[in-house]
Amino acid sequence: MSQDTSTRQTAEATEPREPSKELVLASTVTAPAPTPTFLSRLRALPRPHPRRAWRRWKAAHPKPAQVISIAGTAVALVLVAVALVMPNRWETFRTAEFIRLPVEALLGAAVLTALPRRPRLVVAVLFGLILGVLTVLNLMDIGFYQYLGRGFNIILDWPLLTDAQSYLGDTLGKGTAQLAAVGVIVLVLAILAVMVLAAIRVGNLVGRNPGHSTRALLVLSAFWMVCASLNLQNQGVPLSAEHTVTMLKYRAERVRDAIRDEAAFGKTARADTFGGTPPSQLVPDLRGKDMVFTFIESYGRSAIEDPVEAPGVDATLDARTKALARAGFHAKSGWLTSATYGGSSWLGHSTTMSGLWINNQNRYRTVTAGDGEHLTLTKAFQKTGAFDTVGIMPGMQKGWPEAKWYGLDKVYNAFQLGYQGPKFSWSTMPDQYALEQFQQRVHSKKPADGKSRMSFLILTSSHQPWAPIPKMVPWEDLGEGKIFNAIHDEGKKPGDIITNSPKSQAEYGKSIQYSVTALTEWLERYGKDNTVLVFLGDHQPIARVSGNHANRDVPISIVAKDPKVLDKIADWNWTDGLRPAHDAPVWKMSAFRDKFLTAYGSTPHPTKG
């Protein structure tokens, strides 16, 4: 290539070119501006900062702002103080409990006063969260004492919250139960948020003027020590309080106890007085008998002795004792102290049948999930090989793996009894219907291979909220249960009963009368010469019905035609008839299994844990 040619090409490459007409036109055409939308206008608006707006308002309205600020601080102080002394039982709520000086408030204020601003904020948030959690736990305790007669166990009791929602759904409807669940969640979050904000407010108050705060703390601390040293009280309540520290220790001890109990109970459950007893030496004195074990829901001592409930229940028990006597049946009755109270019926059932004290869900899971090494009373009959064993569970609406542990060959749940009538709140069907189905499907049929039968029934009509309550109808008219539609519709509404203690007491008594009548009429109508009926309560009704200081006793009766059956328990000193005397013997519910097995000829062959 020549030098001229190279020079020309370089010049062409560096010399600017004129833009084409198309490029000129494209560059001069302006794209249409987008039409502003409502959201874009909204975003374009100036955003006022809440603090700046509050400061401007304070500057414009100084006196109202000062009143609001003082009121906010006062509310924060009251909230913190209330959280620090709040009782965990409803019956202890009184003014004197809240007019106390908590030592925790003094300690917290001292820490907040000494800290710089940022660390003080962190500590205040932490204090607020702790106070919020303690407040929630105190409220849980209040609810548990009202319904179950004990405080809330933070290790064991969480599954009961699901049961409570299911109960509300069955009683007041699923929509109400869902709203209640949402309401509880919102309430818990609100308590936590409010307590955090209150703690921050108090932290700012004491940190703003550390000199004044320190002097005030010295005076209040001296006052607290004087009150504590002299044990000064207001209406029997000490003016110096250590409530929060005490509650923290109490809850920590309960957690430790729950962990220890799980390990210890596992060993206890493996030991059994009759664990090695050969089949031939189990209940020999009951061979050939038609055995029926029945639990009546919430049938407690209060039904027989409370002034509101007792008149009607006692009259029913006396009348049914006479009716059974005319049919040739006689009874003896005593008392058992239940392992549970107000609910968790399965703890009462398993305690009675196993002879173990099963008073919490952890123990229940431990023993029922085992390999069946601990002999239940029902399984003792199965182990003999001389009895078919069957369960009638009208309240069971899901799988029940515990049937194996109980030793039941066959179980009928709520869906297997053919009921087409209405539910009575939580109860899926009236007891009379369940008993008639037991008669038709089980009791009227002879077991295979010439065996006898042992039946295990859980009746449900006396379950809270005791509205509406079924009524007895002619046995031959029961059909598929549709006869109860009119009775259900005419009955009381759960919402009218569940929050009213006097009404709950009255309706509870009526429900016990119904269940006892249904069971004893079934026995009178279908019982045989060899029938032996053992029936008892699983627990007392809730505290709102039985009283805040009621014991845990439940009545138990053994009914039979054969006089030899009752002669075997003559040394128990039980009361004749269906109504146990006030001073009749009281045993722990866990003692019944061994006493029953021994009375009817079983030979102990202990196994070690």
Residue pairs with C-beta under 8 A, 6 or more apart in sequence:
19 27
36 44
57 65
58 65
72 201
73 201
73 202
73 205
75 198
76 197
76 198
76 199
76 201
76 202
76 205
77 198
77 202
77 205
79 194
79 195
79 198
80 105
80 131
80 195
80 198
80 199
80 202
81 98
81 102
81 105
82 98
83 131
83 132
83 134
83 135
83 195
84 102
84 104
84 105
84 131
84 241
84 243
84 244
85 97
85 98
85 100
85 102
85 241
85 243
85 244
86 98
86 134
86 135
86 138
86 243
87 93
87 97
87 138
88 137
88 138
88 141
88 142
88 145
88 151
88 247
89 141
89 142
89 145
90 142
90 145
90 146
91 548
94 235
94 237
95 235
96 234
96 235
96 236
96 237
97 237
99 234
99 237
99 239
100 234
100 237
100 238
100 239
100 240
100 241
100 243
101 220
101 223
101 224
101 227
101 239
101 240
101 241
102 241
102 242
102 243
102 244
103 224
103 240
103 241
103 242
103 245
104 242
104 243
104 244
104 245
106 217
106 220
106 221
106 224
108 127
109 202
109 206
109 213
109 217
110 217
111 123
112 120
112 123
112 124
112 127
112 202
112 203
112 206
112 207
113 206
113 207
113 210
113 213
113 214
113 217
114 210
115 123
115 207
117 207
120 203
120 207
121 200
121 203
123 203
124 196
124 199
124 200
124 202
124 203
124 204
125 196
125 199
125 200
127 199
127 203
128 192
128 195
128 196
128 197
128 198
128 199
128 200
129 192
129 195
129 196
131 195
131 198
131 199
132 191
132 192
132 193
132 194
132 195
132 196
133 192
134 244
134 247
134 248
135 191
135 195
136 188
136 191
136 192
137 152
137 154
137 247
137 251
138 247
140 151
140 152
141 151
141 152
143 152
144 150
144 151
144 152
144 157
145 151
145 543
145 548
146 542
146 543
146 544
147 342
147 343
147 542
147 543
147 544
148 340
148 341
148 342
148 343
148 344
148 542
149 341
149 342
149 540
149 542
149 543
149 550
149 552
150 341
151 254
153 254
153 258
153 360
154 251
154 254
154 255
155 254
155 255
155 258
155 259
155 362
156 258
156 360
156 361
156 362
157 361
159 361
160 343
160 344
160 361
165 177
165 180
165 181
166 177
167 426
168 176
168 177
168 180
169 176
169 177
169 178
170 423
170 425
170 426
171 425
171 426
171 465
171 494
171 498
172 494
172 495
172 498
205 213
206 213
207 213
224 240
225 240
226 232
227 238
227 239
227 240
228 238
228 240
231 238
232 238
232 239
232 240
233 239
258 360
258 362
261 360
261 362
261 363
262 362
262 363
262 366
265 356
265 362
265 363
265 366
265 367
266 366
267 609
268 356
268 609
269 356
269 363
269 366
269 367
269 370
269 373
269 374
269 609
270 370
270 373
270 374
270 607
270 608
270 609
271 606
271 607
271 608
271 609
272 355
272 373
272 374
272 375
272 606
272 607
273 355
273 594
273 604
273 606
274 282
274 375
274 380
274 594
274 597
274 602
274 604
274 605
274 606
275 373
275 374
275 375
275 605
275 606
275 607
276 605
276 606
276 607
277 375
277 602
277 603
277 604
277 605
278 605
279 383
279 384
279 385
280 384
281 601
281 602
281 603
281 605
282 380
282 381
282 383
282 384
282 597
282 602
283 380
283 381
283 384
283 597
283 600
283 601
283 602
284 600
284 601
284 602
285 564
285 568
285 599
285 600
285 601
286 381
286 532
286 565
286 600
286 601
287 384
287 386
287 452
288 452
288 530
289 452
289 530
289 531
289 532
289 562
289 565
290 443
290 452
290 453
290 528
290 530
290 531
290 532
291 381
291 387
291 452
291 453
291 454
291 455
291 532
291 534
292 454
292 455
292 457
292 531
292 532
292 533
292 534
292 535
293 353
293 377
293 378
293 454
293 455
293 456
293 457
293 534
293 535
294 456
294 457
294 458
294 459
294 519
294 533
294 534
294 535
294 536
295 345
295 348
295 349
295 352
295 457
295 458
295 459
295 535
295 536
295 537
295 538
296 459
296 462
296 512
296 515
296 516
296 519
296 535
296 536
296 537
296 538
297 345
297 458
297 459
297 460
297 461
297 462
297 463
297 515
297 537
297 538
298 345
298 462
298 463
298 464
298 508
298 511
298 512
298 537
298 538
298 539
298 540
298 541
299 462
299 512
299 515
299 516
299 536
299 537
299 538
299 554
299 555
300 338
300 537
300 539
300 540
300 541
300 546
300 550
300 552
300 553
300 554
300 555
301 335
301 540
301 550
301 551
301 553
301 554
301 555
302 309
302 540
302 541
302 545
302 546
302 547
302 550
303 309
303 310
303 313
303 508
303 509
303 512
303 537
303 541
303 555
304 310
304 313
304 314
304 317
304 555
304 579
304 580
305 582
306 505
306 509
306 546
306 547
308 502
308 505
308 506
308 509
309 505
309 506
309 508
309 509
309 512
309 545
310 509
312 509
312 510
312 513
313 509
313 512
313 513
313 516
314 579
316 512
316 513
316 516
316 517
317 516
317 577
317 578
317 579
318 577
318 578
318 579
320 516
320 517
320 520
320 521
320 578
321 331
321 577
321 578
321 579
323 520
323 521
323 524
324 330
324 331
324 520
324 523
324 524
324 559
324 578
327 523
327 524
327 527
328 529
328 561
329 523
329 524
329 527
329 559
329 560
329 561
330 559
330 560
330 561
330 563
330 566
330 576
331 557
331 558
331 559
331 566
331 576
331 577
331 578
332 557
332 558
332 566
332 569
332 572
332 574
332 575
332 576
332 577
333 555
333 556
333 557
333 558
333 574
333 575
333 576
333 577
333 578
333 579
333 580
333 584
334 555
334 556
334 572
334 573
334 574
334 575
334 580
334 584
334 585
334 586
334 587
335 553
335 554
335 555
335 556
335 580
335 584
335 585
335 586
335 587
336 352
336 536
336 553
336 554
336 556
336 586
336 587
336 588
336 589
336 591
336 592
337 551
337 552
337 553
337 554
337 586
337 587
337 588
337 589
338 348
338 351
338 537
338 538
338 539
338 540
338 552
338 553
338 554
338 589
339 347
339 348
339 351
339 357
339 358
339 359
339 552
339 589
339 590
340 347
340 348
340 351
340 359
340 538
340 539
340 552
341 539
341 540
341 543
341 552
342 539
342 540
342 541
342 542
342 543
342 546
343 539
343 542
344 361
344 539
345 458
345 538
345 539
346 364
346 402
347 358
347 359
347 360
347 361
347 364
347 539
348 537
348 538
348 539
348 554
348 589
349 458
349 538
350 356
350 358
350 364
350 367
350 368
350 376
350 402
351 357
351 358
351 359
351 589
351 590
352 377
352 536
352 589
352 590
352 592
352 593
353 376
353 377
353 378
353 406
353 593
354 367
354 374
354 375
354 376
354 377
354 590
354 593
355 374
355 377
355 590
355 591
355 592
355 593
355 594
356 363
356 367
356 374
356 590
357 363
357 588
357 589
357 590
358 364
358 367
358 590
367 374
367 405
368 401
368 402
368 405
370 405
372 379
372 404
372 405
372 407
373 607
375 383
376 405
376 406
376 407
376 593
377 592
377 593
377 596
377 597
378 389
378 406
378 407
378 408
378 454
378 456
379 389
379 405
379 406
379 407
380 407
380 597
380 602
381 387
381 389
381 407
381 454
382 389
382 407
382 408
382 409
382 454
383 407
385 451
386 451
386 452
387 447
387 451
387 452
387 453
387 454
388 409
388 410
388 447
388 448
388 451
388 452
388 453
388 454
389 407
389 408
389 409
389 410
389 453
389 454
389 455
389 456
390 408
390 409
390 410
390 411
390 412
390 442
390 453
390 454
390 455
390 456
391 403
391 406
391 408
391 410
391 411
391 412
391 455
391 456
391 457
391 458
392 411
392 412
392 417
392 434
392 437
392 438
392 442
392 455
392 456
392 457
392 458
393 400
393 411
393 412
393 413
393 414
393 458
394 413
394 414
394 417
394 419
394 427
394 428
394 429
394 431
394 434
394 458
394 459
394 460
395 414
395 426
395 427
395 428
395 458
395 460
395 463
396 411
396 413
396 414
396 458
397 413
397 414
397 415
397 428
400 411
400 413
403 411
406 456
408 456
412 437
412 438
412 441
412 442
414 428
414 429
417 429
417 433
417 434
417 437
417 441
418 437
418 480
418 481
419 428
419 429
419 433
419 437
419 480
419 481
420 480
420 481
420 482
421 429
421 430
421 433
421 480
421 481
421 482
421 483
421 484
421 485
421 488
422 484
422 485
422 488
422 489
423 429
424 430
424 461
424 468
424 469
424 470
424 484
424 488
424 491
425 463
425 464
425 465
425 466
425 467
425 468
425 494
426 460
426 463
426 464
426 465
427 460
427 461
427 463
428 460
429 460
429 481
430 461
430 470
430 481
430 484
430 514
430 518
431 459
431 460
431 461
431 462
431 470
431 514
431 515
431 518
431 519
432 470
432 472
432 473
432 475
432 478
432 518
432 521
432 522
433 478
433 481
433 484
434 457
434 459
434 460
435 457
435 459
435 518
435 519
435 522
436 475
436 478
436 522
438 455
438 457
438 522
439 522
439 526
442 453
442 455
443 453
443 455
443 526
444 526
447 453
452 530
459 515
459 518
459 519
461 469
461 470
461 511
461 514
461 515
461 518
462 508
462 511
462 512
462 514
462 515
463 511
464 498
464 504
464 508
464 541
464 542
464 545
465 494
465 497
465 498
465 504
466 497
466 504
466 507
466 508
466 510
466 511
467 491
467 492
467 493
467 494
467 496
467 497
467 498
467 507
468 487
468 488
468 490
468 491
468 492
468 493
468 494
469 491
469 492
469 507
469 510
469 511
469 514
470 484
470 487
470 488
470 514
471 487
471 514
472 514
472 517
472 518
472 521
473 483
473 484
473 487
475 521
475 525
477 483
492 503
492 507
496 503
497 503
497 504
497 507
498 504
501 544
501 545
504 544
504 545
505 545
508 541
508 545
516 578
519 533
519 535
520 559
520 578
523 531
523 533
523 559
527 533
527 561
528 561
529 561
529 562
530 561
530 562
531 560
531 561
532 558
532 559
532 560
532 562
532 565
533 557
533 558
533 559
533 560
534 556
534 557
534 558
534 559
534 596
535 556
535 557
535 559
536 554
536 555
536 556
536 557
537 554
537 555
537 556
538 554
539 552
539 554
540 546
540 550
540 551
540 552
540 553
540 554
543 550
553 586
554 589
555 579
555 580
556 580
556 592
557 578
557 580
558 565
558 566
558 569
558 574
559 578
560 566
568 599
568 600
569 599
572 585
572 595
572 599
573 584
573 585
574 580
574 584
574 585
575 581
575 584
587 595
598 604
